[in-house]
Amino acid sequence: MFATIPEKDELTALIGGSLFALWEKLTATIQAQYNAECTWNKGGKAWTYEYKYRIGSKTLCALYAKENCIGFMLIFGKDERAKFEAERDTYSQEVQRVYDAAKTYHDGKWVLFTPADGALFGEFMRLLYIKRKPNSQPYIRESF
């Protein structure tokens, strides 16, 4: 667990105003749709911060922050990979490219997006839906 949670101003200064707006949209939507526990952590070698969503013992997704960059990570198990593969043609070329380039480990395929804007927001929500159906309202298909 992270000792100090970054203030809004600090996170905005780190990632930039437009990415902070996307960060807020992602966090608000995920929190509204899933009853997940959220934890701040150090971002390891590559990132300054990690903001992880867990439901029970499973990670739903994680957001990462570093200078002028955010990351959105999903780990797809075998069944989740099959679901994505079955509908992969309904996703943008960018989502398919990132998915195909992601490394598969013993615990799943670690798919990390580093969006420059909100263009893939709706697809991120669809990918979350593959991981787990929302507890409340249906996922959002709109772009940011």
Secondary structure, DSSP 8 states (H G I E B T S, - for coil): --SS---HHHHHHHH-HHHHHHHHHHHHHHHHH---EEEEEE-TTT-SEEEEEEETTEEEEEEEEETTEEEEEEEE-HHHHHHHHHHGGGS-HHHHHHHHHSEEETTEEEEEE--SSSTTHHHHHHHHHHH---SSS-------
